[in-house]
Amino acid sequence: MTDQTANDRLPDRLSTDPRSAYYDAEILSRDIGIRFKGVEKTNVEEYCVSEGWIRVAAGSAKDRHGNPLTIKLSGTVEPYFRTGG
């Protein structure tokens, strides 16, 4: 168990919205991938591994504040750091 292994752990829940309590700029600055039900997803706004869901943008629709509308999908969530090689 190295220090790098401890630093390479993703949180149980993470959001790309800076207003969220689950937003972490340091982690988001790294290249993160999300597998949902075994399929790579590139449009994930937020995820929660323990509860088994992701939020994805609903097309180009916006709410009355100009934020993207999201849809919550349930299933197996597997976040990971993409490697550069």
C-alpha positions as CSV (number, residue, x, y, z in Angstrom):
1,M,0.0,0.0,0.0
2,T,1.8,3.1,-1.3
3,D,0.9,6.7,-0.8
4,Q,0.0,6.9,-4.5
5,T,-2.7,4.3,-4.0
6,A,-4.3,6.3,-1.2
7,N,-4.2,9.4,-3.4
8,D,-5.7,7.6,-6.3
9,R,-9.0,6.9,-4.6
10,L,-12.0,8.7,-5.9
11,P,-14.7,9.9,-3.5
12,D,-18.0,8.0,-3.2
13,R,-19.9,11.0,-4.6
14,L,-18.6,13.7,-6.9
15,S,-20.2,16.6,-8.8
16,T,-18.9,18.9,-11.6
17,D,-21.1,21.8,-10.3
18,P,-19.1,24.3,-8.2
19,R,-22.2,25.1,-6.1
20,S,-22.5,21.5,-4.9
21,A,-21.1,20.3,-1.6
22,Y,-19.7,17.3,-3.5
23,Y,-17.6,19.5,-5.9
24,D,-13.8,19.0,-5.6
25,A,-11.7,21.0,-8.1
26,E,-8.5,19.2,-7.3
27,I,-9.9,15.8,-8.2
28,L,-11.8,17.1,-11.2
29,S,-8.5,18.6,-12.6
30,R,-7.4,15.0,-13.2
31,D,-8.7,12.9,-16.1
32,I,-11.6,10.9,-14.6
33,G,-13.6,8.3,-16.4
34,I,-17.0,6.8,-15.5
35,R,-18.3,3.4,-16.4
36,F,-22.0,3.1,-15.9
37,K,-23.5,-0.4,-16.4
38,G,-20.2,-1.4,-18.1
39,V,-20.5,1.4,-20.7
40,E,-18.1,4.5,-20.8
41,K,-20.0,7.7,-20.2
42,T,-18.6,11.1,-21.0
43,N,-21.5,13.4,-20.0
44,V,-21.8,12.6,-16.3
45,E,-22.6,15.7,-14.2
46,E,-22.6,13.9,-10.8
47,Y,-22.3,10.3,-9.5
48,C,-22.7,8.3,-6.3
49,V,-21.2,4.9,-6.1
50,S,-22.8,3.7,-2.9
51,E,-26.3,4.7,-4.0
52,G,-25.7,3.5,-7.6
53,W,-26.7,6.5,-9.7
54,I,-25.4,9.1,-12.1
55,R,-26.8,12.4,-13.3
56,V,-26.4,13.2,-17.0
57,A,-27.5,16.3,-19.0
58,A,-30.9,16.0,-20.7
59,G,-29.8,17.2,-24.1
60,S,-29.4,21.0,-24.4
61,A,-32.4,21.8,-22.2
62,K,-31.9,24.4,-19.5
63,D,-33.8,25.3,-16.3
64,R,-35.0,28.8,-15.6
65,H,-31.7,29.7,-14.1
66,G,-29.7,28.6,-17.2
67,N,-28.4,25.4,-15.7
68,P,-28.5,22.2,-17.6
69,L,-31.5,19.9,-16.8
70,T,-30.2,16.5,-15.6
71,I,-31.7,13.0,-15.5
72,K,-30.9,10.5,-12.7
73,L,-30.1,7.0,-13.9
74,S,-29.7,4.0,-11.6
75,G,-27.2,1.2,-12.1
76,T,-23.6,0.2,-11.3
77,V,-21.2,3.1,-11.2
78,E,-17.4,2.6,-11.6
79,P,-15.3,5.8,-11.5
80,Y,-11.6,5.7,-12.3
81,F,-8.6,7.8,-13.1
82,R,-7.6,7.5,-16.8
83,T,-4.0,6.8,-17.3
84,G,-1.9,8.8,-19.7
85,G,-0.3,5.9,-21.5
